[in-house]
Amino acid sequence: MSFLSRPYRGVTPTVHESCFVAPTAVLIGDLVLAPQASIWYGAILRADVNFIRVGARTNIQDGAVVHVNGNPSHPTVIGEDVTVGHNVTLHGCHIGDRVLVGMGAIVLNGATIGDDCVIGAGAVVKQGMDIPAGSMVVGNPAVIKRQLSEQERAFLLKSSKTYTDLAEEYLHDS
């Protein structure tokens, strides 16, 4: 399958063979996709002035933009089993494992999202904000509403698995 992969300053994206990358996705620079990650239609991951790392079984959905900041402490690092919804913007931030970032949310430079969190659709996580593990975050600007229940935490892994399975279908159907 063909997609746009472009080196920047001599560094080419590294994509594990088990990943699904949609043909209209754009991958640039110092970017590493771990096994079974999936990058969907129209997503742009631009690791030009810093690096991006995407964990195993993480999905970055249609129209999402993942970028970095030139500050050495602001790469974008996304954990394992993360769901990054449609039209999300992640910029120079750290996202823990088993996080769901809802459609249209924005996470800004230096923000850190702990493991097992939900960032609600349309939320704007401000620069430097630190979200503790297990939090439900909503609003613009984002606020922590409450801790997730065990049932909600279990859903986070299910969400990731749904996209991992879908990516497998796309890989074998092409």
C-alpha positions as CSV (number, residue, x, y, z in Angstrom):
1,M,0.0,0.0,0.0
2,S,1.3,3.4,-0.9
3,F,1.1,6.5,1.2
4,L,3.1,9.7,1.3
5,S,6.3,9.2,3.4
6,R,8.8,12.0,3.2
7,P,12.2,12.4,4.8
8,Y,13.1,15.6,6.6
9,R,16.7,16.5,7.2
10,G,17.7,13.0,6.1
11,V,15.4,11.2,8.5
12,T,12.6,9.0,7.0
13,P,9.6,7.7,9.0
14,T,9.9,4.2,10.4
15,V,6.7,2.1,9.9
16,H,6.5,-1.4,11.3
17,E,5.3,-3.9,8.6
18,S,2.2,-4.7,10.6
19,C,0.9,-1.1,10.5
20,F,-2.0,0.1,8.4
21,V,-1.3,3.5,6.8
22,A,-4.1,4.9,4.6
23,P,-3.0,6.0,1.1
24,T,-4.0,9.6,1.8
25,A,-2.0,9.8,5.1
26,V,1.1,11.9,5.2
27,L,4.1,10.9,7.3
28,I,7.2,13.2,7.6
29,G,10.5,13.0,9.3
30,D,11.6,11.5,12.6
31,L,8.5,9.4,13.2
32,V,8.2,5.8,14.5
33,L,5.1,3.7,14.3
34,A,5.1,0.7,16.6
35,P,3.5,-2.7,15.6
36,Q,-0.2,-2.6,14.6
37,A,-0.5,1.1,14.8
38,S,-3.0,2.5,12.2
39,I,-3.0,5.9,10.5
40,W,-6.2,6.7,8.8
41,Y,-7.3,8.8,5.8
42,G,-6.1,12.3,5.6
43,A,-4.1,12.2,8.8
44,I,-0.9,14.1,8.9
45,L,2.0,13.3,11.2
46,R,4.8,15.9,10.7
47,A,8.0,15.2,12.7
48,D,10.1,17.9,11.3
49,V,11.6,20.0,14.2
50,N,11.3,17.2,16.8
51,F,10.2,13.6,16.9
52,I,6.9,11.7,17.1
53,R,6.5,8.2,18.5
54,V,3.3,6.2,18.2
55,G,2.7,3.2,20.4
56,A,1.6,-0.3,19.5
57,R,-2.1,-0.7,18.5
58,T,-2.7,3.0,18.6
59,N,-5.0,4.5,16.0
60,I,-4.9,8.0,14.6
61,Q,-8.1,8.6,12.8
62,D,-9.2,10.5,9.7
63,G,-8.1,14.1,9.5
64,A,-6.0,14.2,12.7
65,V,-2.9,16.3,12.8
66,V,0.1,15.3,14.9
67,H,2.9,17.8,15.0
68,V,5.8,18.8,17.4
69,N,7.4,21.9,18.8
70,G,11.1,22.8,18.3
71,N,11.6,22.9,22.1
72,P,13.6,19.7,22.8
73,S,11.1,18.9,25.7
74,H,8.1,19.0,23.3
75,P,8.2,16.0,21.0
76,T,4.9,14.2,20.6
77,V,4.8,10.8,22.2
78,I,1.6,8.7,22.1
79,G,1.4,5.6,24.2
80,E,0.0,2.1,23.4
81,D,-3.7,1.3,22.7
82,V,-4.6,4.9,22.2
83,T,-7.6,6.1,20.1
84,V,-7.0,9.5,18.5
85,G,-10.4,10.6,17.1
86,H,-11.3,12.3,13.8
87,N,-9.9,15.8,13.4
88,V,-7.9,15.8,16.6
89,T,-4.8,18.0,16.9
90,L,-1.9,16.8,19.0
91,H,1.0,19.3,19.3
92,G,4.2,18.7,21.3
93,C,2.5,16.6,24.0
94,H,2.7,13.3,25.8
95,I,-0.3,10.9,25.7
96,G,-0.3,7.9,28.0
97,D,-1.5,4.4,27.4
98,R,-5.2,3.5,26.8
99,V,-6.3,7.0,26.2
100,L,-9.3,8.1,24.1
101,V,-8.9,11.6,22.6
102,G,-12.4,12.5,21.3
103,M,-13.2,14.0,17.9
104,G,-11.9,17.5,17.4
105,A,-10.0,17.7,20.6
106,I,-6.8,19.7,20.8
107,V,-3.8,18.9,23.1
108,L,-1.2,21.6,23.2
109,N,2.6,21.9,23.8
110,G,3.9,20.4,27.0
111,A,0.6,18.9,28.0
112,T,0.8,15.4,29.6
113,I,-2.2,13.0,29.6
114,G,-1.8,10.1,32.1
115,D,-2.8,6.5,31.3
116,D,-6.5,5.5,31.1
117,C,-8.0,8.9,30.3
118,V,-10.8,10.2,28.2
119,I,-10.4,13.6,26.6
120,G,-13.9,14.6,25.5
121,A,-14.8,15.7,22.0
122,G,-13.8,19.3,21.3
123,A,-11.8,19.7,24.5
124,V,-8.8,22.0,24.5
125,V,-6.0,20.9,26.8
126,K,-4.0,23.9,27.5
127,Q,-0.2,24.2,27.1
128,G,1.6,22.5,30.0
129,M,-1.5,21.0,31.6
130,D,-0.9,17.8,33.5
131,I,-3.9,15.3,33.4
132,P,-3.6,12.6,36.1
133,A,-4.3,8.9,35.2
134,G,-7.9,7.8,35.0
135,S,-9.4,11.3,34.4
136,M,-12.4,12.4,32.3
137,V,-11.6,15.7,30.8
138,V,-14.0,18.0,28.9
139,G,-14.4,21.6,27.8
140,N,-12.6,24.6,26.4
141,P,-10.5,25.2,28.3
142,A,-10.3,21.6,29.4
143,V,-11.2,20.7,33.0
144,I,-11.0,17.4,34.9
145,K,-14.7,16.4,35.6
146,R,-14.1,13.1,37.5
147,Q,-12.3,9.8,37.6
148,L,-13.3,7.1,35.2
149,S,-15.1,4.0,36.5
150,E,-13.6,0.5,35.9
151,Q,-16.1,-0.1,33.2
152,E,-15.1,3.1,31.4
153,R,-11.4,2.2,31.7
154,A,-12.2,-1.3,30.2
155,F,-13.9,0.5,27.2
156,L,-10.6,2.3,26.4
157,L,-8.9,-1.0,25.5
158,K,-12.0,-2.1,23.6
159,S,-11.9,1.1,21.5
160,S,-8.3,0.5,20.5
161,K,-9.0,-3.1,19.7
162,T,-11.9,-2.2,17.4
163,Y,-9.5,-0.1,15.3
164,T,-6.7,-2.7,15.4
165,D,-9.1,-5.3,14.0
166,L,-10.4,-2.9,11.4
167,A,-6.9,-2.1,10.3
168,E,-6.2,-5.8,9.9
169,E,-9.2,-6.1,7.6
170,Y,-7.9,-3.2,5.5
171,L,-4.4,-4.7,5.3
172,H,-5.8,-8.0,4.0
173,D,-8.4,-6.5,1.7
174,S,-5.9,-4.4,-0.3
